[in-house]
Every structure is written in C-alpha cells, then in structure tokens.
Amino acid sequence: MDLEKEIEQIKQRNKKVELDKAWETSWTRRICIMILTYIVVIIYSHLIQNTNNIALSSLVPVIGFTLSTLSLKLIRKIWENNKTTKE
C-alpha cells in the first residue's frame, strides 16, 4: 500500500514538472512577456522622456520583465486550465 502511494505521488509530481516545463517554453508566456514589457517601456519612456540619465533608462527592461513575470500568474492559470482540459 505504501509503495502504491509513493508511485502515485511521483506521478503527480511528474505531471506538475511537465506542466511547468510546458509553461516555461510556451508561446503564450513569451508573447505575454513581450507585450507587457513593451507596455512598461512605453509608459516608463514617457515618464522619463526629458531625462538623459543612462541609469534610469537601463531600468526599463528590468522593470518590464519583473512586472510581466509577476502578472503572469492569472494568465498561467487560464493556460493550465485549457492545457489540462485538452488532455
């Protein structure tokens, strides 16, 4: 009985790992990161348009990427639901 339980746990873990890998390489994730980063770049560039400070300009990709990865949780849940529904 214990062995069956362990095998089932391993199967569940493997499903989660496969789903994580599929998400990391999905076009949905890539496109969302591109779009959200682009939006952040536009807003940030508009805010600092009269500044020639390279340190401030260099923050653009960092802020964009960070905000996009933080906001992808909802999109990932929707993607996972669609992915698991199709299987």
PDB file with one MODEL, atoms N, CA, C and O in Angstrom:
MODEL        1
ATOM      1  N   MET A   1       0.830  -1.197   0.000  1.00  0.00           N
ATOM      2  CA  MET A   1       0.000   0.000   0.000  1.00  0.00           C
ATOM      3  C   MET A   1       0.867   1.252   0.000  1.00  0.00           C
ATOM      4  O   MET A   1       0.561   2.222  -0.693  1.00  0.00           O
ATOM      5  N   ASP A   2       1.930   1.234   0.761  1.00  0.00           N
ATOM      6  CA  ASP A   2       2.824   2.377   0.845  1.00  0.00           C
ATOM      7  C   ASP A   2       3.509   2.646  -0.501  1.00  0.00           C
ATOM      8  O   ASP A   2       3.697   3.797  -0.895  1.00  0.00           O
ATOM      9  N   LEU A   3       3.867   1.590  -1.181  1.00  0.00           N
ATOM     10  CA  LEU A   3       4.530   1.702  -2.470  1.00  0.00           C
ATOM     11  C   LEU A   3       3.595   2.314  -3.519  1.00  0.00           C
ATOM     12  O   LEU A   3       4.019   3.145  -4.322  1.00  0.00           O
ATOM     13  N   GLU A   4       2.345   1.908  -3.510  1.00  0.00           N
ATOM     14  CA  GLU A   4       1.365   2.466  -4.440  1.00  0.00           C
ATOM     15  C   GLU A   4       1.175   3.963  -4.203  1.00  0.00           C
ATOM     16  O   GLU A   4       1.043   4.744  -5.146  1.00  0.00           O
ATOM     17  N   LYS A   5       1.164   4.341  -2.946  1.00  0.00           N
ATOM     18  CA  LYS A   5       1.012   5.748  -2.574  1.00  0.00           C
ATOM     19  C   LYS A   5       2.206   6.571  -3.075  1.00  0.00           C
ATOM     20  O   LYS A   5       2.033   7.667  -3.608  1.00  0.00           O
ATOM     21  N   GLU A   6       3.400   6.037  -2.901  1.00  0.00           N
ATOM     22  CA  GLU A   6       4.608   6.714  -3.375  1.00  0.00           C
ATOM     23  C   GLU A   6       4.620   6.843  -4.892  1.00  0.00           C
ATOM     24  O   GLU A   6       5.003   7.884  -5.427  1.00  0.00           O
ATOM     25  N   ILE A   7       4.203   5.794  -5.582  1.00  0.00           N
ATOM     26  CA  ILE A   7       4.154   5.829  -7.052  1.00  0.00           C
ATOM     27  C   ILE A   7       3.174   6.892  -7.512  1.00  0.00           C
ATOM     28  O   ILE A   7       3.455   7.626  -8.459  1.00  0.00           O
ATOM     29  N   GLU A   8       2.035   6.983  -6.858  1.00  0.00           N
ATOM     30  CA  GLU A   8       1.033   7.994  -7.211  1.00  0.00           C
ATOM     31  C   GLU A   8       1.568   9.402  -6.967  1.00  0.00           C
ATOM     32  O   GLU A   8       1.324  10.304  -7.768  1.00  0.00           O
ATOM     33  N   GLN A   9       2.292   9.596  -5.874  1.00  0.00           N
ATOM     34  CA  GLN A   9       2.895  10.905  -5.592  1.00  0.00           C
ATOM     35  C   GLN A   9       3.924  11.271  -6.659  1.00  0.00           C
ATOM     36  O   GLN A   9       4.003  12.424  -7.083  1.00  0.00           O
ATOM     37  N   ILE A  10       4.703  10.298  -7.084  1.00  0.00           N
ATOM     38  CA  ILE A  10       5.709  10.540  -8.127  1.00  0.00           C
ATOM     39  C   ILE A  10       5.022  10.906  -9.441  1.00  0.00           C
ATOM     40  O   ILE A  10       5.473  11.807 -10.148  1.00  0.00           O
ATOM     41  N   LYS A  11       3.938  10.214  -9.769  1.00  0.00           N
ATOM     42  CA  LYS A  11       3.193  10.532 -10.988  1.00  0.00           C
ATOM     43  C   LYS A  11       2.641  11.952 -10.940  1.00  0.00           C
ATOM     44  O   LYS A  11       2.713  12.684 -11.927  1.00  0.00           O
ATOM     45  N   GLN A  12       2.092  12.339  -9.797  1.00  0.00           N
ATOM     46  CA  GLN A  12       1.560  13.703  -9.648  1.00  0.00           C
ATOM     47  C   GLN A  12       2.666  14.747  -9.768  1.00  0.00           C
ATOM     48  O   GLN A  12       2.482  15.782 -10.408  1.00  0.00           O
ATOM     49  N   ARG A  13       3.810  14.475  -9.154  1.00  0.00           N
ATOM     50  CA  ARG A  13       4.942  15.395  -9.239  1.00  0.00           C
ATOM     51  C   ARG A  13       5.423  15.516 -10.676  1.00  0.00           C
ATOM     52  O   ARG A  13       5.733  16.614 -11.138  1.00  0.00           O
ATOM     53  N   ASN A  14       5.486  14.394 -11.384  1.00  0.00           N
ATOM     54  CA  ASN A  14       5.927  14.406 -12.778  1.00  0.00           C
ATOM     55  C   ASN A  14       4.982  15.222 -13.657  1.00  0.00           C
ATOM     56  O   ASN A  14       5.430  15.942 -14.550  1.00  0.00           O
ATOM     57  N   LYS A  15       3.675  15.112 -13.406  1.00  0.00           N
ATOM     58  CA  LYS A  15       2.699  15.908 -14.155  1.00  0.00           C
ATOM     59  C   LYS A  15       2.933  17.398 -13.926  1.00  0.00           C
ATOM     60  O   LYS A  15       2.871  18.200 -14.858  1.00  0.00           O
ATOM     61  N   LYS A  16       3.204  17.754 -12.671  1.00  0.00           N
ATOM     62  CA  LYS A  16       3.447  19.163 -12.337  1.00  0.00           C
ATOM     63  C   LYS A  16       4.719  19.662 -13.004  1.00  0.00           C
ATOM     64  O   LYS A  16       4.746  20.778 -13.523  1.00  0.00           O
ATOM     65  N   VAL A  17       5.767  18.857 -12.999  1.00  0.00           N
ATOM     66  CA  VAL A  17       7.035  19.238 -13.625  1.00  0.00           C
ATOM     67  C   VAL A  17       6.852  19.396 -15.136  1.00  0.00           C
ATOM     68  O   VAL A  17       7.380  20.335 -15.731  1.00  0.00           O
ATOM     69  N   GLU A  18       6.115  18.492 -15.746  1.00  0.00           N
ATOM     70  CA  GLU A  18       5.855  18.579 -17.186  1.00  0.00           C
ATOM     71  C   GLU A  18       5.055  19.831 -17.522  1.00  0.00           C
ATOM     72  O   GLU A  18       5.323  20.493 -18.525  1.00  0.00           O
ATOM     73  N   LEU A  19       4.071  20.155 -16.682  1.00  0.00           N
ATOM     74  CA  LEU A  19       3.269  21.358 -16.897  1.00  0.00           C
ATOM     75  C   LEU A  19       4.120  22.610 -16.726  1.00  0.00           C
ATOM     76  O   LEU A  19       3.984  23.559 -17.498  1.00  0.00           O
ATOM     77  N   ASP A  20       4.997  22.624 -15.723  1.00  0.00           N
ATOM     78  CA  ASP A  20       5.904  23.755 -15.521  1.00  0.00           C
ATOM     79  C   ASP A  20       6.808  23.955 -16.730  1.00  0.00           C
ATOM     80  O   ASP A  20       6.994  25.085 -17.183  1.00  0.00           O
ATOM     81  N   LYS A  21       7.365  22.884 -17.251  1.00  0.00           N
ATOM     82  CA  LYS A  21       8.247  22.970 -18.408  1.00  0.00           C
ATOM     83  C   LYS A  21       7.484  23.456 -19.636  1.00  0.00           C
ATOM     84  O   LYS A  21       7.980  24.289 -20.395  1.00  0.00           O
ATOM     85  N   ALA A  22       6.280  22.933 -19.826  1.00  0.00           N
ATOM     86  CA  ALA A  22       5.459  23.361 -20.958  1.00  0.00           C
ATOM     87  C   ALA A  22       5.146  24.852 -20.867  1.00  0.00           C
ATOM     88  O   ALA A  22       5.154  25.548 -21.883  1.00  0.00           O
ATOM     89  N   TRP A  23       4.872  25.345 -19.665  1.00  0.00           N
ATOM     90  CA  TRP A  23       4.586  26.768 -19.473  1.00  0.00           C
ATOM     91  C   TRP A  23       5.821  27.616 -19.789  1.00  0.00           C
ATOM     92  O   TRP A  23       5.721  28.628 -20.483  1.00  0.00           O
ATOM     93  N   GLU A  24       6.966  27.208 -19.288  1.00  0.00           N
ATOM     94  CA  GLU A  24       8.198  27.973 -19.485  1.00  0.00           C
ATOM     95  C   GLU A  24       8.568  28.099 -20.963  1.00  0.00           C
ATOM     96  O   GLU A  24       9.180  29.090 -21.363  1.00  0.00           O
ATOM     97  N   THR A  25       8.207  27.115 -21.770  1.00  0.00           N
ATOM     98  CA  THR A  25       8.565  27.152 -23.186  1.00  0.00           C
ATOM     99  C   THR A  25       7.393  27.538 -24.085  1.00  0.00           C
ATOM    100  O   THR A  25       7.528  27.529 -25.309  1.00  0.00           O
ATOM    101  N   SER A  26       6.250  27.876 -23.499  1.00  0.00           N
ATOM    102  CA  SER A  26       5.060  28.164 -24.303  1.00  0.00           C
ATOM    103  C   SER A  26       5.137  29.532 -24.976  1.00  0.00           C
ATOM    104  O   SER A  26       5.738  30.476 -24.463  1.00  0.00           O
ATOM    105  N   TRP A  27       4.509  29.598 -26.135  1.00  0.00           N
ATOM    106  CA  TRP A  27       4.425  30.873 -26.848  1.00  0.00           C
ATOM    107  C   TRP A  27       3.508  31.845 -26.122  1.00  0.00           C
ATOM    108  O   TRP A  27       3.699  33.057 -26.218  1.00  0.00           O
ATOM    109  N   THR A  28       2.531  31.346 -25.410  1.00  0.00           N
ATOM    110  CA  THR A  28       1.638  32.220 -24.633  1.00  0.00           C
ATOM    111  C   THR A  28       2.450  33.034 -23.640  1.00  0.00           C
ATOM    112  O   THR A  28       2.274  34.248 -23.540  1.00  0.00           O
ATOM    113  N   ARG A  29       3.327  32.381 -22.914  1.00  0.00           N
ATOM    114  CA  ARG A  29       4.172  33.068 -21.931  1.00  0.00           C
ATOM    115  C   ARG A  29       5.093  34.075 -22.610  1.00  0.00           C
ATOM    116  O   ARG A  29       5.218  35.213 -22.157  1.00  0.00           O
ATOM    117  N   ARG A  30       5.731  33.659 -23.682  1.00  0.00           N
ATOM    118  CA  ARG A  30       6.665  34.543 -24.391  1.00  0.00           C
ATOM    119  C   ARG A  30       5.976  35.787 -24.920  1.00  0.00           C
ATOM    120  O   ARG A  30       6.479  36.900 -24.766  1.00  0.00           O
ATOM    121  N   ILE A  31       4.825  35.594 -25.542  1.00  0.00           N
ATOM    122  CA  ILE A  31       4.097  36.736 -26.114  1.00  0.00           C
ATOM    123  C   ILE A  31       3.614  37.670 -25.010  1.00  0.00           C
ATOM    124  O   ILE A  31       3.698  38.890 -25.153  1.00  0.00           O
ATOM    125  N   CYS A  32       3.109  37.113 -23.911  1.00  0.00           N
ATOM    126  CA  CYS A  32       2.665  37.955 -22.790  1.00  0.00           C
ATOM    127  C   CYS A  32       3.818  38.767 -22.213  1.00  0.00           C
ATOM    128  O   CYS A  32       3.648  39.946 -21.905  1.00  0.00           O
ATOM    129  N   ILE A  33       4.974  38.160 -22.065  1.00  0.00           N
ATOM    130  CA  ILE A  33       6.142  38.889 -21.562  1.00  0.00           C
ATOM    131  C   ILE A  33       6.516  40.009 -22.526  1.00  0.00           C
ATOM    132  O   ILE A  33       6.816  41.123 -22.098  1.00  0.00           O
ATOM    133  N   MET A  34       6.499  39.717 -23.828  1.00  0.00           N
ATOM    134  CA  MET A  34       6.831  40.760 -24.814  1.00  0.00           C
ATOM    135  C   MET A  34       5.847  41.926 -24.742  1.00  0.00           C
ATOM    136  O   MET A  34       6.254  43.088 -24.718  1.00  0.00           O
ATOM    137  N   ILE A  35       4.556  41.612 -24.709  1.00  0.00           N
ATOM    138  CA  ILE A  35       3.535  42.665 -24.690  1.00  0.00           C
ATOM    139  C   ILE A  35       3.624  43.487 -23.412  1.00  0.00           C
ATOM    140  O   ILE A  35       3.621  44.717 -23.464  1.00  0.00           O
ATOM    141  N   LEU A  36       3.702  42.824 -22.278  1.00  0.00           N
ATOM    142  CA  LEU A  36       3.760  43.550 -21.010  1.00  0.00           C
ATOM    143  C   LEU A  36       5.043  44.368 -20.882  1.00  0.00           C
ATOM    144  O   LEU A  36       5.014  45.481 -20.356  1.00  0.00           O
ATOM    145  N   THR A  37       6.160  43.833 -21.355  1.00  0.00           N
ATOM    146  CA  THR A  37       7.409  44.592 -21.327  1.00  0.00           C
ATOM    147  C   THR A  37       7.302  45.815 -22.226  1.00  0.00           C
ATOM    148  O   THR A  37       7.751  46.901 -21.858  1.00  0.00           O
ATOM    149  N   TYR A  38       6.715  45.644 -23.392  1.00  0.00           N
ATOM    150  CA  TYR A  38       6.538  46.761 -24.325  1.00  0.00           C
ATOM    151  C   TYR A  38       5.687  47.867 -23.706  1.00  0.00           C
ATOM    152  O   TYR A  38       6.014  49.047 -23.827  1.00  0.00           O
ATOM    153  N   ILE A  39       4.602  47.486 -23.046  1.00  0.00           N
ATOM    154  CA  ILE A  39       3.730  48.475 -22.399  1.00  0.00           C
ATOM    155  C   ILE A  39       4.493  49.227 -21.315  1.00  0.00           C
ATOM    156  O   ILE A  39       4.387  50.449 -21.211  1.00  0.00           O
ATOM    157  N   VAL A  40       5.257  48.504 -20.512  1.00  0.00           N
ATOM    158  CA  VAL A  40       6.045  49.145 -19.458  1.00  0.00           C
ATOM    159  C   VAL A  40       7.077  50.093 -20.067  1.00  0.00           C
ATOM    160  O   VAL A  40       7.288  51.189 -19.549  1.00  0.00           O
ATOM    161  N   VAL A  41       7.713  49.686 -21.150  1.00  0.00           N
ATOM    162  CA  VAL A  41       8.717  50.536 -21.807  1.00  0.00           C
ATOM    163  C   VAL A  41       8.067  51.827 -22.290  1.00  0.00           C
ATOM    164  O   VAL A  41       8.635  52.904 -22.113  1.00  0.00           O
ATOM    165  N   ILE A  42       6.901  51.739 -22.888  1.00  0.00           N
ATOM    166  CA  ILE A  42       6.209  52.939 -23.375  1.00  0.00           C
ATOM    167  C   ILE A  42       5.877  53.872 -22.216  1.00  0.00           C
ATOM    168  O   ILE A  42       6.152  55.070 -22.283  1.00  0.00           O
ATOM    169  N   ILE A  43       5.294  53.332 -21.167  1.00  0.00           N
ATOM    170  CA  ILE A  43       4.915  54.166 -20.019  1.00  0.00           C
ATOM    171  C   ILE A  43       6.144  54.783 -19.359  1.00  0.00           C
ATOM    172  O   ILE A  43       6.176  55.983 -19.085  1.00  0.00           O
ATOM    173  N   TYR A  44       7.144  53.962 -19.109  1.00  0.00           N
ATOM    174  CA  TYR A  44       8.359  54.437 -18.441  1.00  0.00           C
ATOM    175  C   TYR A  44       9.094  55.467 -19.299  1.00  0.00           C
ATOM    176  O   TYR A  44       9.580  56.474 -18.783  1.00  0.00           O
ATOM    177  N   SER A  45       9.175  55.220 -20.596  1.00  0.00           N
ATOM    178  CA  SER A  45       9.847  56.160 -21.502  1.00  0.00           C
ATOM    179  C   SER A  45       9.117  57.498 -21.527  1.00  0.00           C
ATOM    180  O   SER A  45       9.736  58.560 -21.585  1.00  0.00           O
ATOM    181  N   HIS A  46       7.804  57.426 -21.483  1.00  0.00           N
ATOM    182  CA  HIS A  46       7.023  58.662 -21.445  1.00  0.00           C
ATOM    183  C   HIS A  46       7.295  59.442 -20.155  1.00  0.00           C
ATOM    184  O   HIS A  46       7.375  60.671 -20.173  1.00  0.00           O
ATOM    185  N   LEU A  47       7.435  58.735 -19.057  1.00  0.00           N
ATOM    186  CA  LEU A  47       7.679  59.393 -17.770  1.00  0.00           C
ATOM    187  C   LEU A  47       9.068  60.032 -17.689  1.00  0.00           C
ATOM    188  O   LEU A  47       9.230  61.077 -17.058  1.00  0.00           O
ATOM    189  N   ILE A  48      10.063  59.419 -18.316  1.00  0.00           N
ATOM    190  CA  ILE A  48      11.429  59.950 -18.208  1.00  0.00           C
ATOM    191  C   ILE A  48      11.927  60.558 -19.520  1.00  0.00           C
ATOM    192  O   ILE A  48      13.135  60.638 -19.740  1.00  0.00           O
ATOM    193  N   GLN A  49      11.026  60.980 -20.379  1.00  0.00           N
ATOM    194  CA  GLN A  49      11.401  61.457 -21.705  1.00  0.00           C
ATOM    195  C   GLN A  49      12.356  62.650 -21.696  1.00  0.00           C
ATOM    196  O   GLN A  49      13.121  62.826 -22.645  1.00  0.00           O
ATOM    197  N   ASN A  50      12.330  63.455 -20.667  1.00  0.00           N
ATOM    198  CA  ASN A  50      13.222  64.617 -20.617  1.00  0.00           C
ATOM    199  C   ASN A  50      14.483  64.352 -19.811  1.00  0.00           C
ATOM    200  O   ASN A  50      15.209  65.286 -19.471  1.00  0.00           O
ATOM    201  N   THR A  51      14.745  63.111 -19.508  1.00  0.00           N
ATOM    202  CA  THR A  51      15.913  62.746 -18.720  1.00  0.00           C
ATOM    203  C   THR A  51      16.901  61.982 -19.590  1.00  0.00           C
ATOM    204  O   THR A  51      16.515  61.063 -20.313  1.00  0.00           O
ATOM    205  N   ASN A  52      18.163  62.357 -19.523  1.00  0.00           N
ATOM    206  CA  ASN A  52      19.198  61.662 -20.284  1.00  0.00           C
ATOM    207  C   ASN A  52      20.069  60.797 -19.382  1.00  0.00           C
ATOM    208  O   ASN A  52      21.236  60.553 -19.691  1.00  0.00           O
ATOM    209  N   ASN A  53      19.519  60.344 -18.296  1.00  0.00           N
ATOM    210  CA  ASN A  53      20.261  59.541 -17.337  1.00  0.00           C
ATOM    211  C   ASN A  53      20.252  58.073 -17.780  1.00  0.00           C
ATOM    212  O   ASN A  53      19.199  57.437 -17.826  1.00  0.00           O
ATOM    213  N   ILE A  54      21.421  57.551 -18.101  1.00  0.00           N
ATOM    214  CA  ILE A  54      21.511  56.172 -18.595  1.00  0.00           C
ATOM    215  C   ILE A  54      21.102  55.150 -17.534  1.00  0.00           C
ATOM    216  O   ILE A  54      20.589  54.084 -17.874  1.00  0.00           O
ATOM    217  N   ALA A  55      21.317  55.455 -16.275  1.00  0.00           N
ATOM    218  CA  ALA A  55      20.920  54.535 -15.198  1.00  0.00           C
ATOM    219  C   ALA A  55      19.406  54.378 -15.160  1.00  0.00           C
ATOM    220  O   ALA A  55      18.900  53.273 -14.967  1.00  0.00           O
ATOM    221  N   LEU A  56      18.686  55.472 -15.341  1.00  0.00           N
ATOM    222  CA  LEU A  56      17.220  55.397 -15.377  1.00  0.00           C
ATOM    223  C   LEU A  56      16.743  54.653 -16.616  1.00  0.00           C
ATOM    224  O   LEU A  56      15.808  53.855 -16.538  1.00  0.00           O
ATOM    225  N   SER A  57      17.365  54.902 -17.741  1.00  0.00           N
ATOM    226  CA  SER A  57      16.986  54.221 -18.978  1.00  0.00           C
ATOM    227  C   SER A  57      17.258  52.724 -18.896  1.00  0.00           C
ATOM    228  O   SER A  57      16.520  51.927 -19.475  1.00  0.00           O
ATOM    229  N   SER A  58      18.293  52.344 -18.192  1.00  0.00           N
ATOM    230  CA  SER A  58      18.654  50.930 -18.073  1.00  0.00           C
ATOM    231  C   SER A  58      17.672  50.147 -17.209  1.00  0.00           C
ATOM    232  O   SER A  58      17.648  48.917 -17.262  1.00  0.00           O
ATOM    233  N   LEU A  59      16.882  50.829 -16.433  1.00  0.00           N
ATOM    234  CA  LEU A  59      15.888  50.156 -15.597  1.00  0.00           C
ATOM    235  C   LEU A  59      14.703  49.627 -16.390  1.00  0.00           C
ATOM    236  O   LEU A  59      13.964  48.768 -15.909  1.00  0.00           O
ATOM    237  N   VAL A  60      14.520  50.136 -17.600  1.00  0.00           N
ATOM    238  CA  VAL A  60      13.344  49.782 -18.386  1.00  0.00           C
ATOM    239  C   VAL A  60      13.190  48.270 -18.566  1.00  0.00           C
ATOM    240  O   VAL A  60      12.137  47.739 -18.215  1.00  0.00           O
ATOM    241  N   PRO A  61      14.182  47.553 -19.093  1.00  0.00           N
ATOM    242  CA  PRO A  61      13.966  46.117 -19.277  1.00  0.00           C
ATOM    243  C   PRO A  61      13.803  45.354 -17.954  1.00  0.00           C
ATOM    244  O   PRO A  61      13.060  44.375 -17.881  1.00  0.00           O
ATOM    245  N   VAL A  62      14.485  45.802 -16.943  1.00  0.00           N
ATOM    246  CA  VAL A  62      14.387  45.130 -15.637  1.00  0.00           C
ATOM    247  C   VAL A  62      12.973  45.275 -15.072  1.00  0.00           C
ATOM    248  O   VAL A  62      12.364  44.296 -14.642  1.00  0.00           O
ATOM    249  N   ILE A  63      12.470  46.478 -15.078  1.00  0.00           N
ATOM    250  CA  ILE A  63      11.118  46.738 -14.562  1.00  0.00           C
ATOM    251  C   ILE A  63      10.083  46.005 -15.408  1.00  0.00           C
ATOM    252  O   ILE A  63       9.167  45.382 -14.871  1.00  0.00           O
ATOM    253  N   GLY A  64      10.226  46.079 -16.721  1.00  0.00           N
ATOM    254  CA  GLY A  64       9.277  45.419 -17.615  1.00  0.00           C
ATOM    255  C   GLY A  64       9.231  43.925 -17.409  1.00  0.00           C
ATOM    256  O   GLY A  64       8.154  43.339 -17.303  1.00  0.00           O
ATOM    257  N   PHE A  65      10.386  43.309 -17.352  1.00  0.00           N
ATOM    258  CA  PHE A  65      10.435  41.858 -17.172  1.00  0.00           C
ATOM    259  C   PHE A  65       9.874  41.456 -15.803  1.00  0.00           C
ATOM    260  O   PHE A  65       9.106  40.500 -15.695  1.00  0.00           O
ATOM    261  N   THR A  66      10.263  42.190 -14.770  1.00  0.00           N
ATOM    262  CA  THR A  66       9.791  41.868 -13.422  1.00  0.00           C
ATOM    263  C   THR A  66       8.277  41.982 -13.322  1.00  0.00           C
ATOM    264  O   THR A  66       7.618  41.083 -12.800  1.00  0.00           O
ATOM    265  N   LEU A  67       7.731  43.071 -13.812  1.00  0.00           N
ATOM    266  CA  LEU A  67       6.278  43.254 -13.744  1.00  0.00           C
ATOM    267  C   LEU A  67       5.549  42.213 -14.585  1.00  0.00           C
ATOM    268  O   LEU A  67       4.491  41.723 -14.190  1.00  0.00           O
ATOM    269  N   SER A  68       6.107  41.876 -15.736  1.00  0.00           N
ATOM    270  CA  SER A  68       5.430  40.901 -16.588  1.00  0.00           C
ATOM    271  C   SER A  68       5.424  39.514 -15.951  1.00  0.00           C
ATOM    272  O   SER A  68       4.421  38.803 -16.024  1.00  0.00           O
ATOM    273  N   THR A  69       6.534  39.126 -15.330  1.00  0.00           N
ATOM    274  CA  THR A  69       6.553  37.798 -14.711  1.00  0.00           C
ATOM    275  C   THR A  69       5.657  37.741 -13.476  1.00  0.00           C
ATOM    276  O   THR A  69       5.074  36.699 -13.177  1.00  0.00           O
ATOM    277  N   LEU A  70       5.547  38.857 -12.762  1.00  0.00           N
ATOM    278  CA  LEU A  70       4.663  38.882 -11.590  1.00  0.00           C
ATOM    279  C   LEU A  70       3.196  38.836 -11.990  1.00  0.00           C
ATOM    280  O   LEU A  70       2.369  38.278 -11.268  1.00  0.00           O
ATOM    281  N   SER A  71       2.872  39.418 -13.136  1.00  0.00           N
ATOM    282  CA  SER A  71       1.472  39.494 -13.542  1.00  0.00           C
ATOM    283  C   SER A  71       1.028  38.303 -14.376  1.00  0.00           C
ATOM    284  O   SER A  71      -0.130  38.246 -14.790  1.00  0.00           O
ATOM    285  N   LEU A  72       1.907  37.361 -14.630  1.00  0.00           N
ATOM    286  CA  LEU A  72       1.553  36.221 -15.466  1.00  0.00           C
ATOM    287  C   LEU A  72       0.835  35.098 -14.718  1.00  0.00           C
ATOM    288  O   LEU A  72       0.449  34.107 -15.337  1.00  0.00           O
ATOM    289  N   LYS A  73       0.650  35.224 -13.436  1.00  0.00           N
ATOM    290  CA  LYS A  73       0.019  34.151 -12.666  1.00  0.00           C
ATOM    291  C   LYS A  73      -1.396  33.859 -13.152  1.00  0.00           C
ATOM    292  O   LYS A  73      -1.773  32.697 -13.304  1.00  0.00           O
ATOM    293  N   LEU A  74      -2.181  34.905 -13.397  1.00  0.00           N
ATOM    294  CA  LEU A  74      -3.548  34.729 -13.874  1.00  0.00           C
ATOM    295  C   LEU A  74      -3.552  34.093 -15.263  1.00  0.00           C
ATOM    296  O   LEU A  74      -4.326  33.175 -15.534  1.00  0.00           O
ATOM    297  N   ILE A  75      -2.695  34.584 -16.122  1.00  0.00           N
ATOM    298  CA  ILE A  75      -2.615  34.040 -17.480  1.00  0.00           C
ATOM    299  C   ILE A  75      -2.189  32.580 -17.431  1.00  0.00           C
ATOM    300  O   ILE A  75      -2.693  31.760 -18.198  1.00  0.00           O
ATOM    301  N   ARG A  76      -1.271  32.251 -16.540  1.00  0.00           N
ATOM    302  CA  ARG A  76      -0.817  30.863 -16.417  1.00  0.00           C
ATOM    303  C   ARG A  76      -1.949  29.952 -15.948  1.00  0.00           C
ATOM    304  O   ARG A  76      -2.092  28.835 -16.446  1.00  0.00           O
ATOM    305  N   LYS A  77      -2.759  30.421 -14.988  1.00  0.00           N
ATOM    306  CA  LYS A  77      -3.881  29.602 -14.513  1.00  0.00           C
ATOM    307  C   LYS A  77      -4.844  29.294 -15.657  1.00  0.00           C
ATOM    308  O   LYS A  77      -5.302  28.161 -15.805  1.00  0.00           O
ATOM    309  N   ILE A  78      -5.143  30.303 -16.457  1.00  0.00           N
ATOM    310  CA  ILE A  78      -6.035  30.111 -17.610  1.00  0.00           C
ATOM    311  C   ILE A  78      -5.398  29.132 -18.596  1.00  0.00           C
ATOM    312  O   ILE A  78      -6.067  28.229 -19.097  1.00  0.00           O
ATOM    313  N   TRP A  79      -4.115  29.313 -18.870  1.00  0.00           N
ATOM    314  CA  TRP A  79      -3.388  28.440 -19.795  1.00  0.00           C
ATOM    315  C   TRP A  79      -3.383  26.999 -19.283  1.00  0.00           C
ATOM    316  O   TRP A  79      -3.620  26.066 -20.052  1.00  0.00           O
ATOM    317  N   GLU A  80      -3.113  26.813 -17.987  1.00  0.00           N
ATOM    318  CA  GLU A  80      -3.087  25.474 -17.402  1.00  0.00           C
ATOM    319  C   GLU A  80      -4.456  24.807 -17.486  1.00  0.00           C
ATOM    320  O   GLU A  80      -4.555  23.617 -17.788  1.00  0.00           O
ATOM    321  N   ASN A  81      -5.516  25.578 -17.219  1.00  0.00           N
ATOM    322  CA  ASN A  81      -6.863  25.007 -17.301  1.00  0.00           C
ATOM    323  C   ASN A  81      -7.174  24.541 -18.722  1.00  0.00           C
ATOM    324  O   ASN A  81      -7.763  23.477 -18.917  1.00  0.00           O
ATOM    325  N   ASN A  82      -6.780  25.336 -19.706  1.00  0.00           N
ATOM    326  CA  ASN A  82      -7.000  24.946 -21.107  1.00  0.00           C
ATOM    327  C   ASN A  82      -6.145  23.738 -21.464  1.00  0.00           C
ATOM    328  O   ASN A  82      -6.595  22.847 -22.185  1.00  0.00           O
ATOM    329  N   LYS A  83      -4.933  23.706 -20.972  1.00  0.00           N
ATOM    330  CA  LYS A  83      -3.997  22.620 -21.283  1.00  0.00           C
ATOM    331  C   LYS A  83      -4.493  21.301 -20.678  1.00  0.00           C
ATOM    332  O   LYS A  83      -4.470  20.268 -21.347  1.00  0.00           O
ATOM    333  N   THR A  84      -4.935  21.330 -19.431  1.00  0.00           N
ATOM    334  CA  THR A  84      -5.372  20.098 -18.766  1.00  0.00           C
ATOM    335  C   THR A  84      -6.735  19.651 -19.286  1.00  0.00           C
ATOM    336  O   THR A  84      -7.045  18.460 -19.257  1.00  0.00           O
ATOM    337  N   THR A  85      -7.546  20.587 -19.758  1.00  0.00           N
ATOM    338  CA  THR A  85      -8.865  20.241 -20.296  1.00  0.00           C
ATOM    339  C   THR A  85      -8.708  19.468 -21.614  1.00  0.00           C
ATOM    340  O   THR A  85      -9.482  18.554 -21.899  1.00  0.00           O
ATOM    341  N   LYS A  86      -7.713  19.838 -22.402  1.00  0.00           N
ATOM    342  CA  LYS A  86      -7.487  19.194 -23.702  1.00  0.00           C
ATOM    343  C   LYS A  86      -6.927  17.794 -23.561  1.00  0.00           C
ATOM    344  O   LYS A  86      -7.073  16.985 -24.478  1.00  0.00           O
ATOM    345  N   GLU A  87      -6.296  17.484 -22.452  1.00  0.00           N
ATOM    346  CA  GLU A  87      -5.662  16.173 -22.285  1.00  0.00           C
ATOM    347  C   GLU A  87      -6.617  15.116 -21.823  1.00  0.00           C
ATOM    348  O   GLU A  87      -6.222  13.964 -21.640  1.00  0.00           O
TER     349      GLU A  87
ENDMDL
END
